[in-house]
Amino acid sequence: MMKIVKMKLVLLVVATLLFKVNSLVTEDEEEFLLKLNADVSALKKLCTGTKVVFSVAMRPPSVKEGYTFGKTGPYNKSSILIHEHAITNIGNAYNTITGIFTAPVKGVYFFTFTTFSWMVEGHIGVSLYKNDEEVLLIWEHQDKGDNEDYASNSVTLILKQGDKVYMNLPKGFQVASSIKSNIHTFSGFLLHQL
């Protein structure tokens, strides 16, 4: 990619020198120079475009003495899950205070998450939202014999600048996280700017 940019820049410099040497430029030559300049500008933008990458982990609101794990939920209404521990947050598009990712540019984005839960008899799971619309939901009803589970899911979304993506804990559900390990995570990145 950089070789192409360098070649285009060399061509632009040569074309500019030729333009200066010959003050009688034809319309075709002028059009060629304008197109060449636009191509170089587009390549520069592509090489130095917006960078968006985040990977965050949730921490429990509290833990019992001697434990490193804690539960979030169940609540009497759905709630945004806040992943306050930033592992990576290039571009600062994920807000560790609100739990909301805001698209800085229009583009194609990839999101993935992993959730962990342990409980006896109850609902576990999470959902991923785009703006106010549920995109993905993973859930299970835990019974008495199985009380520890991981679940993951991923999605590719086309977002406009300003669109919001976040993880949600449905009403009556619960999940678990750790104060030391990144077992409940949410990640995303910009694949291609549109």
C-alpha positions in Angstrom: 0.0 0.0 0.0 2.8 2.4 0.9 4.6 1.6 -2.4 1.5 2.7 -4.3 1.3 5.9 -2.3 5.0 6.7 -2.9 4.6 5.9 -6.7 1.6 8.2 -6.9 3.5 10.9 -5.1 6.4 10.6 -7.5 4.1 10.7 -10.5 2.4 13.8 -9.0 5.8 15.5 -8.6 6.9 14.6 -12.1 3.6 15.7 -13.6 3.8 19.0 -11.6 7.3 19.6 -12.9 6.2 18.9 -16.5 3.3 21.3 -16.0 5.7 24.0 -14.9 8.0 23.4 -17.9 5.1 23.5 -20.4 2.8 26.3 -19.6 0.5 25.3 -22.4 -1.3 22.4 -20.7 -4.0 20.6 -22.6 -7.4 19.9 -21.0 -6.6 16.2 -20.9 -3.4 16.8 -19.1 -5.1 19.1 -16.6 -7.8 16.6 -16.0 -5.2 13.9 -15.5 -3.4 16.0 -12.9 -6.6 16.7 -11.0 -7.5 13.0 -11.0 -4.0 12.0 -9.9 -4.2 14.5 -7.1 -7.6 13.2 -6.0 -6.2 9.6 -6.0 -3.2 10.5 -3.9 -5.5 12.3 -1.4 -7.8 9.3 -1.2 -4.8 7.0 -0.5 -3.5 9.3 2.2 -6.9 9.3 3.9 -7.1 5.5 3.6 -3.6 5.1 5.2 -4.2 7.6 8.0 -7.9 6.9 8.5 -9.8 6.6 11.8 -8.6 3.9 14.1 -11.2 2.2 16.4 -10.4 -0.8 18.5 -11.6 -1.6 22.0 -11.6 -4.5 24.3 -13.1 -4.1 27.8 -13.9 -6.2 30.8 -16.6 -6.0 33.5 -15.8 -6.0 37.2 -18.4 -7.1 39.8 -20.1 -4.3 41.9 -19.0 -6.2 45.0 -17.5 -9.5 46.1 -17.6 -11.5 49.3 -14.5 -11.5 51.5 -12.0 -14.0 50.3 -13.6 -14.3 46.8 -12.6 -12.8 43.5 -15.9 -13.3 41.7 -19.1 -11.4 42.1 -22.6 -11.2 40.6 -24.3 -8.4 38.7 -28.1 -8.6 38.8 -30.8 -9.7 38.8 -32.5 -6.3 38.5 -36.2 -5.4 38.2 -35.6 -3.7 34.8 -33.1 -4.2 32.0 -29.7 -2.4 32.5 -26.7 -1.4 30.5 -23.7 -3.5 31.5 -20.7 -1.2 32.2 -17.4 -2.8 31.3 -15.2 -0.3 33.2 -11.8 -2.0 32.8 -10.3 -1.0 29.4 -7.8 -3.5 28.1 -7.6 -1.6 24.8 -9.5 1.6 23.8 -7.8 3.0 20.6 -9.9 6.0 19.5 -11.7 6.2 22.9 -15.0 5.3 21.2 -16.0 3.1 24.2 -17.0 5.0 27.3 -16.0 3.1 30.5 -18.3 5.2 32.6 -21.6 4.8 30.6 -20.8 1.4 29.0 -21.7 2.7 25.5 -19.7 2.5 22.3 -20.4 5.5 20.0 -19.4 5.1 16.3 -17.0 8.0 15.5 -17.4 7.4 11.7 -19.8 5.7 9.3 -18.4 2.2 8.7 -18.6 -1.6 9.1 -17.8 -2.6 12.6 -17.3 -6.0 14.2 -18.4 -6.7 17.9 -17.9 -9.8 20.0 -18.6 -10.6 23.7 -18.1 -13.3 26.2 -20.2 -13.6 29.4 -19.8 -15.8 32.4 -22.4 -16.8 35.0 -22.8 -19.1 37.9 -26.0 -19.6 39.9 -28.5 -22.3 40.8 -32.0 -22.0 39.3 -32.3 -18.7 37.5 -31.9 -16.9 34.2 -28.5 -15.9 32.9 -27.5 -14.1 29.7 -27.0 -10.8 28.0 -28.0 -8.9 24.9 -26.2 -6.6 22.5 -28.1 -3.4 21.4 -27.6 -1.0 18.5 -29.2 2.3 19.6 -32.4 1.0 21.2 -32.8 -2.2 19.2 -31.8 -5.6 20.4 -29.4 -7.2 17.9 -28.3 -10.4 19.8 -29.5 -12.2 22.9 -27.9 -15.2 24.6 -29.6 -16.7 27.6 -30.2 -19.9 29.5 -32.2 -21.0 32.5 -29.8 -22.5 35.0 -31.0 -25.6 36.8 -29.8 -27.2 40.0 -27.2 -29.5 38.4 -25.4 -26.9 36.2 -24.3 -23.7 37.8 -21.3 -22.4 35.7 -21.5 -21.3 32.1 -19.7 -19.2 29.5 -21.4 -17.9 26.4 -20.1 -15.9 23.4 -21.5 -14.3 20.3 -20.4 -11.9 17.5 -21.9 -9.6 14.9 -20.9 -7.3 12.1 -22.9 -4.0 11.9 -23.1 -1.1 9.6 -23.1 2.0 11.8 -23.6 5.7 11.0 -21.6 8.2 12.9 -23.1 8.6 16.4 -24.8 5.2 16.5 -24.6 3.6 19.9 -23.8 -0.1 20.7 -23.9 -1.5 24.2 -24.3 -4.7 26.3 -27.6 -5.1 28.2 -28.6 -7.2 31.2 -32.2 -8.2 30.7 -34.7 -7.8 33.5 -34.4 -10.7 36.0 -31.1 -12.0 34.6 -27.7 -12.1 36.2 -24.1 -12.6 35.2 -20.8 -12.9 37.0 -17.4 -11.2 36.7 -14.1 -11.2 38.5 -12.0 -8.5 40.1 -8.8 -10.1 38.8 -9.6 -12.0 35.6 -11.2 -10.8 32.4 -13.9 -13.4 32.1 -16.8 -11.1 31.1 -15.6 -9.1 28.0 -16.9 -6.9 25.2 -14.8 -6.0 22.2 -15.2 -4.2 18.8 -13.3 -2.6 16.0 -13.8 -0.7 12.7 -13.4 -3.1 9.8 -13.9 -0.6 7.0 -14.9 3.1 6.9 -17.7 3.9 4.5 
